[in-house]
């Protein structure tokens, strides 16, 4: 586990990574590892990242999570590049790497794709041209999910989309070894349905079921 890294941009800006639910010494090599990048105000303790990390952990993956304190002046591209570099350094080497990223973390898509790493991209910034292009042309298995009322969301009409309804019903199937786009009805940038906790739980549970299936296939 690394210590805090001063990013040199502001006094409150620090970055570190921590293993998820591991207290033993970090091995040099594992079969599979997951590198988790949070959002600006969406930490790895929040439901989308915590449960995805839990699923991977239960499938035997080594999970390494980034943690940070940011300021309004943070350069998003710089912090994401540094976070991915530090995660790659602090986690064990592995035969297979998966990146899980929330929102701003989707700026890592181009690098992850170039490395041939699989990915789970939660509420990616599709209104950022570089992110959109990287996900549309992603090299490796990927699961990309966003909410229908999220202003940053909106996959191309040309992509095949799996739909999750407000009751948690799933329409369509994942392309388990390709790229799968998942649209969550009525969900916002946190993949929650505003003013409806039952619907929020239902859609997130269905998303986690899809993530479990995706990770299970890659764990074989």
LOSE-531135 format. One line per 2 residues: number of its first residue (from 1); their letters; for each residue x, y, z of N, C-alpha, C. Coordinates in nm, 2 decimals. Atoms other than C-alpha are relative to their C-alpha. Example, Ala and Ser with C-alpha at 12.3 -4.5 7.8 and 13.67 -1.06 7.14 Angstrom:
// LOSE-531135
1 = AS = 0.09:-0.12:0.00:1.23:-0.45:0.78:0.09:0.12:0.00  -0.09:-0.11:0.00:1.37:-0.11:0.71:-0.08:0.11:0.08 .
***
This chain:
// LOSE-531135
1 = XX = 0.08:-0.12:0.00:0.00:0.00:0.00:0.09:0.12:0.00  -0.08:-0.12:0.01:0.14:0.34:-0.09:-0.04:0.10:0.11 .
3 = XX = 0.03:-0.11:-0.09:0.16:0.64:0.13:-0.07:0.11:-0.09  0.07:-0.11:0.08:-0.01:0.97:0.03:0.10:0.06:-0.09 .
5 = XX = -0.08:-0.07:0.10:0.13:1.13:-0.28:-0.05:0.14:-0.02  0.04:-0.14:0.02:0.13:1.51:-0.30:0.00:0.02:-0.15 .
7 = XX = 0.01:-0.02:0.15:0.01:1.60:-0.65:0.06:0.13:-0.05  -0.07:-0.12:0.04:0.18:1.93:-0.64:-0.09:0.11:-0.06 .
9 = XX = 0.09:-0.09:0.06:-0.13:2.12:-0.75:-0.07:0.09:0.11  0.06:-0.07:-0.12:-0.29:2.22:-0.41:0.03:-0.07:0.12 .
11 = XX = -0.04:0.06:-0.12:-0.22:2.16:-0.05:-0.09:-0.12:0.05  0.09:0.10:-0.05:-0.53:1.94:0.00:0.00:-0.12:-0.10 .
13 = XX = 0.01:0.10:0.10:-0.47:1.73:-0.31:0.10:-0.12:0.03  -0.08:0.12:-0.02:-0.34:1.38:-0.22:-0.06:-0.12:-0.07 .
15 = XX = 0.04:0.12:0.07:-0.36:1.04:-0.38:0.07:-0.12:0.06  -0.06:0.13:-0.05:-0.31:0.69:-0.25:-0.08:-0.11:-0.05 .
17 = XX = 0.08:0.12:0.04:-0.42:0.34:-0.33:0.00:-0.10:0.12  0.01:0.10:-0.11:-0.54:0.07:-0.09:-0.05:-0.13:-0.05 .
19 = XX = 0.06:0.12:0.04:-0.61:-0.30:-0.13:-0.14:-0.02:0.07  0.13:0.02:-0.05:-0.97:-0.40:-0.08:-0.01:-0.13:0.07 .
21 = XX = 0.02:0.11:-0.09:-1.04:-0.63:0.21:0.12:-0.10:0.00  -0.12:0.08:-0.01:-0.68:-0.75:0.22:0.09:0.06:0.11 .
23 = XX = -0.09:-0.05:-0.11:-0.45:-0.73:0.53:0.14:-0.07:-0.02  -0.12:0.07:0.01:-0.18:-0.97:0.41:0.10:0.08:-0.09 .
25 = XX = -0.10:-0.07:0.08:0.14:-0.87:0.23:-0.04:-0.01:-0.15  0.03:0.00:0.14:0.10:-0.77:-0.13:0.09:-0.10:-0.08 .
27 = XX = -0.09:0.10:0.07:0.22:-1.06:-0.35:0.05:0.07:-0.13  -0.06:-0.05:0.13:0.43:-1.00:-0.66:-0.09:-0.02:-0.12 .
29 = XX = 0.07:0.04:0.11:0.19:-1.17:-0.89:-0.13:-0.07:0.04  0.13:0.07:-0.02:-0.18:-1.27:-0.90:-0.06:-0.04:-0.14 .
31 = XX = 0.06:0.04:0.13:-0.40:-1.43:-1.17:-0.07:0.12:-0.06  0.09:-0.10:0.05:-0.64:-1.14:-1.19:0.00:0.12:0.10 .
33 = XX = 0.00:-0.12:-0.09:-0.65:-0.78:-1.05:-0.10:0.10:-0.06  0.10:-0.11:0.04:-0.91:-0.50:-1.06:0.06:0.13:0.06 .
35 = XX = -0.04:-0.14:-0.04:-0.80:-0.13:-1.05:-0.12:0.09:0.00  0.13:-0.08:-0.01:-1.08:0.10:-0.92:0.03:0.15:0.01 .
37 = XX = -0.02:-0.15:0.01:-1.09:0.47:-1.00:-0.14:0.07:0.04  0.12:-0.07:-0.03:-1.36:0.68:-0.82:-0.03:0.12:-0.08 .
39 = XX = 0.04:-0.13:0.06:-1.54:0.99:-0.93:0.04:0.12:0.09  -0.04:-0.12:-0.07:-1.49:1.35:-0.81:-0.06:-0.01:0.14 .
41 = XX = 0.06:0.00:-0.13:-1.74:1.32:-0.53:-0.07:-0.14:0.03  0.06:0.14:-0.02:-1.82:0.94:-0.55:0.12:-0.09:0.03 .
43 = XX = -0.11:0.07:-0.04:-1.57:0.75:-0.35:-0.02:-0.15:-0.01  0.01:0.15:0.01:-1.50:0.37:-0.35:-0.09:-0.06:0.10 .
45 = XX = 0.09:0.05:-0.10:-1.71:0.34:-0.04:-0.15:0.00:-0.04  0.14:-0.01:0.04:-2.03:0.43:-0.23:-0.04:-0.13:-0.07 .
47 = XX = 0.05:0.13:0.05:-2.26:0.15:-0.36:0.06:-0.05:-0.13  -0.04:0.06:0.13:-2.16:0.12:-0.72:0.14:-0.06:0.00 .
49 = XX = -0.14:0.05:0.00:-1.79:0.08:-0.66:0.02:-0.10:0.11  -0.02:0.10:-0.11:-1.81:-0.10:-0.32:-0.06:-0.13:-0.04 .
51 = XX = 0.05:0.13:0.03:-2.04:-0.37:-0.45:0.07:-0.06:-0.12  -0.08:0.06:0.11:-1.85:-0.41:-0.78:0.13:-0.06:0.05 .
53 = XX = -0.13:0.05:-0.06:-1.53:-0.45:-0.58:-0.03:-0.12:0.08  0.04:0.12:-0.08:-1.71:-0.70:-0.35:-0.02:-0.12:-0.09 .
55 = XX = 0.02:0.11:0.10:-1.82:-0.91:-0.65:0.13:-0.05:-0.05  -0.13:0.05:0.05:-1.47:-0.92:-0.79:0.08:-0.07:0.10 .
57 = XX = -0.07:0.07:-0.11:-1.32:-1.00:-0.45:-0.05:-0.14:0.02  0.06:0.13:-0.03:-1.56:-1.29:-0.41:0.03:-0.10:-0.12 .
59 = XX = -0.04:0.08:0.11:-1.45:-1.41:-0.76:0.15:-0.03:0.00  -0.14:0.03:-0.02:-1.09:-1.42:-0.64:0.09:0.10:-0.06 .
61 = XX = -0.08:-0.10:0.06:-0.97:-1.10:-0.80:0.07:0.08:0.12  -0.07:-0.10:-0.09:-0.71:-0.87:-0.62:-0.06:0.13:-0.04 .
63 = XX = 0.07:-0.13:0.02:-0.89:-0.53:-0.59:0.09:0.11:0.06  -0.08:-0.12:-0.05:-0.68:-0.21:-0.56:-0.08:0.12:-0.03 .
65 = XX = 0.09:-0.12:0.01:-0.88:0.11:-0.50:0.08:0.13:0.02  -0.06:-0.13:-0.01:-0.77:0.47:-0.55:-0.08:0.09:0.10 .
67 = XX = 0.07:-0.10:-0.09:-0.85:0.73:-0.28:0.07:0.13:-0.02  -0.06:-0.13:0.02:-0.80:1.10:-0.31:-0.08:0.11:0.07 .
69 = XX = 0.05:-0.12:-0.04:-0.86:1.45:-0.18:0.03:0.10:-0.10  -0.02:-0.09:0.12:-0.92:1.70:-0.46:-0.04:0.14:0.03 .
71 = XX = 0.04:-0.13:-0.01:-0.96:2.07:-0.50:-0.08:0.04:-0.13  0.07:-0.04:0.12:-1.18:2.26:-0.75:0.10:0.03:-0.12 .
73 = XX = -0.10:-0.03:0.11:-0.86:2.34:-0.95:0.06:-0.13:-0.06  -0.06:0.12:0.05:-0.78:1.97:-1.01:-0.01:-0.02:-0.15 .
75 = XX = 0.00:0.04:0.14:-0.69:1.88:-1.36:-0.04:-0.14:-0.01  0.06:0.14:0.00:-0.90:1.57:-1.43:0.09:-0.09:-0.08 .
77 = XX = -0.08:0.09:0.08:-0.68:1.43:-1.70:0.13:-0.04:0.08  -0.12:0.03:-0.08:-0.37:1.46:-1.48:-0.02:-0.09:0.12 .
79 = XX = 0.02:0.08:-0.12:-0.52:1.31:-1.17:-0.04:-0.14:-0.04  0.04:0.14:0.04:-0.67:1.01:-1.36:0.13:-0.07:-0.05 .
81 = XX = -0.12:0.07:0.05:-0.34:0.94:-1.54:0.09:-0.04:0.12  -0.09:0.03:-0.12:-0.15:0.96:-1.20:-0.07:-0.12:0.08 .
83 = XX = 0.06:0.11:-0.08:-0.41:0.74:-1.03:0.02:-0.14:-0.07  -0.01:0.13:0.07:-0.40:0.47:-1.30:0.15:-0.05:0.01 .
85 = XX = -0.14:0.03:-0.01:-0.02:0.48:-1.29:0.03:-0.06:0.14  -0.02:0.05:-0.13:-0.02:0.44:-0.91:-0.07:-0.13:0.03 .
87 = XX = 0.07:0.12:-0.01:-0.28:0.17:-0.91:0.08:-0.12:-0.06  -0.08:0.11:0.08:-0.07:-0.03:-1.17:0.12:-0.03:0.08 .
89 = XX = -0.13:0.02:-0.08:0.24:0.02:-0.95:-0.03:-0.07:0.13  0.02:0.06:-0.14:0.09:-0.07:-0.61:-0.07:-0.13:0.00 .
91 = XX = 0.06:0.13:0.01:-0.12:-0.37:-0.72:0.10:-0.10:-0.05  -0.09:0.10:0.05:0.05:-0.70:-0.79:-0.01:-0.01:-0.15 .
93 = XX = 0.01:0.04:0.15:0.14:-0.79:-1.15:-0.11:-0.11:-0.01  0.10:0.10:0.02:-0.13:-1.00:-1.30:-0.01:-0.04:-0.15 .
95 = XX = 0.03:0.05:0.13:-0.22:-1.21:-1.60:-0.11:0.07:-0.07  0.11:-0.07:0.05:-0.54:-1.02:-1.64:-0.03:0.12:0.09 .
97 = XX = 0.03:-0.12:-0.08:-0.63:-0.66:-1.54:-0.14:0.05:-0.05  0.12:-0.06:0.03:-0.97:-0.50:-1.52:0.00:0.14:0.07 .
99 = XX = 0.01:-0.14:-0.06:-1.03:-0.12:-1.47:-0.15:0.02:0.03  0.14:-0.05:-0.03:-1.35:-0.01:-1.29:0.01:0.14:0.03 .
101 = XX = 0.00:-0.15:-0.02:-1.42:0.36:-1.31:-0.13:0.06:0.00  0.12:-0.08:-0.01:-1.69:0.60:-1.21:0.02:0.14:-0.06 .
103 = XX = 0.01:-0.14:0.04:-1.77:0.92:-1.40:0.14:0.05:-0.05  -0.13:-0.06:0.04:-1.44:1.12:-1.42:0.10:-0.11:-0.03 .
105 = XX = -0.10:0.11:0.02:-1.25:0.79:-1.40:0.00:-0.06:-0.14  0.01:0.05:0.14:-1.37:0.71:-1.75:0.10:0.07:-0.09 .
107 = XX = -0.11:-0.06:0.08:-1.09:0.94:-1.87:0.12:-0.10:-0.01  -0.11:0.10:0.01:-0.87:0.63:-1.82:-0.03:-0.10:-0.11 .
109 = XX = 0.04:0.10:0.10:-1.05:0.45:-2.10:0.10:-0.02:-0.11  -0.10:0.01:0.11:-0.80:0.53:-2.37:0.12:-0.08:0.04 .
111 = XX = -0.12:0.08:-0.04:-0.51:0.40:-2.17:-0.03:-0.14:0.03  0.04:0.14:-0.03:-0.69:0.09:-2.04:-0.02:-0.08:-0.13 .
113 = XX = 0.03:0.07:0.13:-0.80:0.01:-2.40:0.13:-0.03:-0.07  -0.13:0.02:0.06:-0.44:0.05:-2.53:0.07:-0.11:0.06 .
115 = XX = -0.07:0.10:-0.08:-0.32:-0.18:-2.26:-0.07:-0.14:-0.02  0.07:0.12:0.02:-0.58:-0.44:-2.36:-0.07:-0.05:0.13 .
117 = XX = 0.07:0.03:-0.13:-0.74:-0.43:-2.01:-0.15:0.00:-0.02  0.15:0.00:0.00:-1.11:-0.52:-1.97:-0.04:0.11:0.10 .
119 = XX = 0.05:-0.11:-0.09:-1.33:-0.26:-1.80:-0.14:0.00:0.03  0.13:-0.03:-0.04:-1.64:-0.17:-1.62:-0.01:0.15:0.01 .
121 = XX = 0.00:-0.15:0.00:-1.73:0.20:-1.69:-0.14:0.04:0.04  0.13:-0.04:-0.06:-2.00:0.34:-1.47:-0.02:0.15:-0.01 .
123 = XX = 0.04:-0.14:0.03:-2.17:0.67:-1.57:0.12:0.07:-0.07  -0.11:-0.06:0.06:-1.89:0.75:-1.81:-0.03:0.14:-0.06 .
125 = XX = 0.03:-0.14:0.06:-1.85:1.11:-1.95:0.00:-0.01:-0.15  0.02:0.02:0.15:-1.98:1.04:-2.30:0.00:0.14:-0.07 .
127 = XX = 0.00:-0.14:0.06:-2.00:1.42:-2.35:0.14:0.05:-0.02  -0.14:-0.03:0.02:-1.62:1.42:-2.35:0.05:-0.08:-0.12 .
129 = XX = -0.03:0.07:0.13:-1.51:1.34:-2.71:0.10:-0.12:0.01  -0.10:0.10:-0.01:-1.20:1.15:-2.61:-0.05:-0.13:0.07 .
131 = XX = 0.06:0.11:-0.07:-1.39:0.93:-2.36:-0.09:-0.08:-0.09  0.10:0.06:0.08:-1.67:0.86:-2.60:0.07:-0.09:-0.11 .
133 = XX = -0.07:0.07:0.10:-1.43:0.76:-2.88:0.07:-0.12:0.05  -0.08:0.11:-0.06:-1.22:0.54:-2.65:-0.10:-0.12:0.03 .
135 = XX = 0.09:0.10:-0.04:-1.53:0.35:-2.53:-0.07:-0.06:-0.13  0.06:0.06:0.12:-1.68:0.31:-2.88:0.09:-0.09:-0.08 .
137 = XX = -0.10:0.08:0.07:-1.36:0.16:-3.01:0.08:-0.08:0.10  -0.08:0.06:-0.11:-1.26:-0.02:-2.69:0.06:-0.14:-0.04 .
139 = XX = -0.07:0.13:0.03:-1.01:-0.31:-2.73:0.00:-0.09:0.12  0.01:0.09:-0.11:-1.12:-0.58:-2.49:-0.14:0.00:0.06 .
141 = XX = 0.13:0.01:-0.06:-1.43:-0.69:-2.30:-0.03:0.12:0.09  0.03:-0.11:-0.08:-1.61:-0.40:-2.14:-0.15:0.01:0.02 .
143 = XX = 0.14:-0.02:-0.04:-1.94:-0.32:-1.96:-0.01:0.15:0.03  0.01:-0.15:-0.01:-2.05:0.04:-1.99:-0.15:0.03:0.04 .
145 = XX = 0.13:-0.02:-0.05:-2.35:0.16:-1.79:-0.03:0.15:0.04  0.03:-0.14:-0.04:-2.53:0.49:-1.75:-0.15:0.01:0.01 .
147 = XX = 0.14:-0.03:-0.02:-2.87:0.64:-1.65:-0.06:0.08:-0.11  0.07:-0.06:0.11:-3.12:0.76:-1.90:-0.02:0.15:0.02 .
149 = XX = 0.01:-0.14:-0.02:-3.15:1.10:-1.73:0.13:0.07:0.04  -0.13:-0.05:-0.02:-2.78:1.15:-1.68:0.04:0.09:-0.12 .
151 = XX = -0.04:-0.08:0.12:-2.67:1.45:-1.89:0.13:-0.04:-0.06  -0.13:0.04:0.06:-2.33:1.29:-1.95:-0.02:-0.13:-0.08 .
153 = XX = 0.03:0.13:0.06:-2.49:0.97:-2.09:-0.06:0.02:-0.14  0.06:0.00:0.13:-2.62:0.89:-2.43:0.08:-0.07:-0.11 .
155 = XX = -0.08:0.08:0.10:-2.47:0.60:-2.63:-0.05:0.02:-0.14  0.04:-0.01:0.14:-2.48:0.60:-3.01:-0.11:-0.09:-0.03 .
157 = XX = 0.11:0.09:0.05:-2.78:0.46:-3.18:0.05:-0.13:-0.06  -0.06:0.12:0.07:-2.55:0.22:-3.36:0.03:-0.11:0.09 .
159 = XX = -0.04:0.11:-0.09:-2.46:0.02:-3.04:-0.12:-0.07:0.05  0.10:0.09:-0.06:-2.66:-0.27:-2.91:-0.01:0.03:0.15 .
161 = XX = 0.02:-0.04:-0.14:-2.80:-0.17:-2.57:-0.08:-0.10:0.08  0.08:0.08:-0.09:-2.92:-0.38:-2.28:-0.07:0.11:0.09 .
163 = XX = 0.08:-0.10:-0.07:-3.20:-0.20:-2.09:-0.04:-0.06:0.14  0.05:0.03:-0.13:-3.27:-0.21:-1.72:-0.12:0.09:0.03 .
165 = XX = 0.12:-0.07:-0.03:-3.63:-0.10:-1.63:0.00:0.05:0.14  0.01:-0.05:-0.13:-3.73:0.09:-1.32:-0.03:-0.11:0.11 .
167 = XX = 0.03:0.11:-0.09:-3.85:-0.24:-1.17:0.11:-0.10:0.01  -0.12:0.08:0.00:-3.51:-0.39:-1.23:-0.01:-0.11:-0.11 .
169 = XX = 0.01:0.09:0.11:-3.63:-0.59:-1.53:0.11:0.02:-0.10  -0.11:-0.01:0.09:-3.35:-0.66:-1.78:-0.04:-0.05:-0.14 .
171 = XX = 0.04:0.03:0.13:-3.41:-0.65:-2.15:0.13:-0.01:-0.09  -0.12:0.01:0.08:-3.13:-0.79:-2.37:0.11:-0.08:0.08 .
173 = XX = -0.11:0.08:-0.06:-2.81:-0.99:-2.30:0.14:0.07:-0.03  -0.13:-0.05:0.02:-2.45:-0.89:-2.26:0.08:-0.07:-0.11 .
175 = XX = -0.10:0.06:0.09:-2.18:-0.95:-2.52:0.12:-0.02:0.09  -0.09:0.03:-0.11:-1.97:-1.12:-2.26:0.15:0.02:-0.03 .
177 = XX = -0.14:-0.02:0.03:-1.64:-1.10:-2.45:0.02:0.12:-0.09  -0.01:-0.12:0.08:-1.71:-0.78:-2.63:-0.04:0.12:0.08 .
179 = XX = 0.04:-0.12:-0.07:-1.85:-0.44:-2.54:-0.15:0.00:0.01  0.14:0.00:-0.03:-2.19:-0.42:-2.37:-0.04:0.14:0.06 .
181 = XX = 0.05:-0.13:-0.05:-2.38:-0.09:-2.32:-0.13:-0.03:0.07  0.12:0.02:-0.09:-2.64:-0.08:-2.04:-0.06:0.13:0.03 .
183 = XX = 0.07:-0.12:-0.03:-2.90:0.19:-2.02:-0.10:-0.03:0.12  0.09:0.02:-0.12:-3.08:0.23:-1.68:-0.11:0.10:0.00 .
185 = XX = 0.12:-0.09:0.02:-3.43:0.38:-1.71:-0.01:0.08:0.13  0.03:-0.10:-0.11:-3.49:0.69:-1.50:0.11:0.02:0.10 .
187 = XX = -0.11:-0.02:-0.10:-3.15:0.68:-1.33:0.09:0.12:-0.03  -0.08:-0.12:0.01:-2.93:0.98:-1.27:0.15:-0.04:-0.01 .
189 = XX = -0.14:0.02:0.01:-2.55:1.02:-1.26:0.06:-0.09:0.11  -0.04:0.10:-0.11:-2.53:0.81:-0.94:-0.07:-0.14:-0.03 .
191 = XX = 0.08:0.12:0.03:-2.74:0.54:-1.11:-0.11:-0.03:0.11  0.11:0.00:-0.09:-3.02:0.62:-0.87:-0.12:0.06:-0.06 .
193 = XX = 0.13:-0.06:0.05:-3.39:0.69:-0.95:-0.04:0.10:0.10  0.04:-0.10:-0.09:-3.47:1.02:-0.79:-0.13:-0.02:0.07 .
195 = XX = 0.12:0.00:-0.08:-3.72:1.02:-0.51:-0.07:-0.14:0.00  0.06:0.13:0.01:-3.77:0.64:-0.54:0.11:-0.10:0.05 .
197 = XX = -0.11:0.08:-0.05:-3.54:0.43:-0.31:-0.02:-0.15:-0.05  0.02:0.14:0.04:-3.71:0.10:-0.41:0.04:-0.02:-0.15 .
199 = XX = -0.05:0.01:0.13:-3.65:0.17:-0.78:0.15:0.01:-0.01  -0.15:-0.01:0.00:-3.29:0.27:-0.71:0.06:-0.13:0.04 .
201 = XX = -0.05:0.13:-0.04:-3.23:-0.05:-0.52:-0.02:-0.11:-0.11  0.03:0.10:0.10:-3.40:-0.26:-0.80:0.10:0.02:-0.12 .
203 = XX = -0.08:-0.01:0.12:-3.20:-0.11:-1.09:0.15:-0.03:0.03  -0.14:0.02:-0.04:-2.87:-0.12:-0.90:0.02:-0.15:0.02 .
205 = XX = -0.01:0.15:-0.02:-2.93:-0.49:-0.80:0.02:-0.06:-0.14  -0.01:0.06:0.14:-2.99:-0.57:-1.17:0.13:0.02:-0.06 .
207 = XX = -0.14:-0.03:0.06:-2.67:-0.39:-1.27:0.10:-0.09:0.06  -0.10:0.08:-0.07:-2.47:-0.58:-1.01:-0.01:-0.15:-0.05 .
209 = XX = 0.02:0.14:0.05:-2.62:-0.91:-1.14:0.07:-0.01:-0.14  -0.07:0.00:0.13:-2.49:-0.81:-1.49:0.15:0.00:0.02 .
211 = XX = -0.15:0.00:-0.02:-2.15:-0.72:-1.35:0.05:-0.13:0.06  -0.04:0.13:-0.05:-2.14:-1.05:-1.16:0.02:-0.10:-0.12 .
213 = XX = -0.01:0.09:0.11:-2.20:-1.24:-1.48:0.12:0.04:-0.09  -0.11:-0.04:0.08:-1.95:-1.03:-1.67:0.14:-0.04:0.06 .
215 = XX = -0.12:0.03:-0.08:-1.68:-1.08:-1.40:0.02:-0.15:0.00  -0.01:0.14:-0.01:-1.76:-1.45:-1.37:0.06:-0.06:-0.13 .
217 = XX = -0.05:0.05:0.13:-1.70:-1.51:-1.75:0.15:0.03:-0.01  -0.15:-0.04:0.01:-1.36:-1.33:-1.72:0.08:-0.07:0.10 .
219 = XX = -0.07:0.07:-0.11:-1.27:-1.53:-1.41:0.03:-0.15:-0.04  -0.02:0.15:0.04:-1.28:-1.87:-1.60:0.14:-0.02:-0.05 .
***
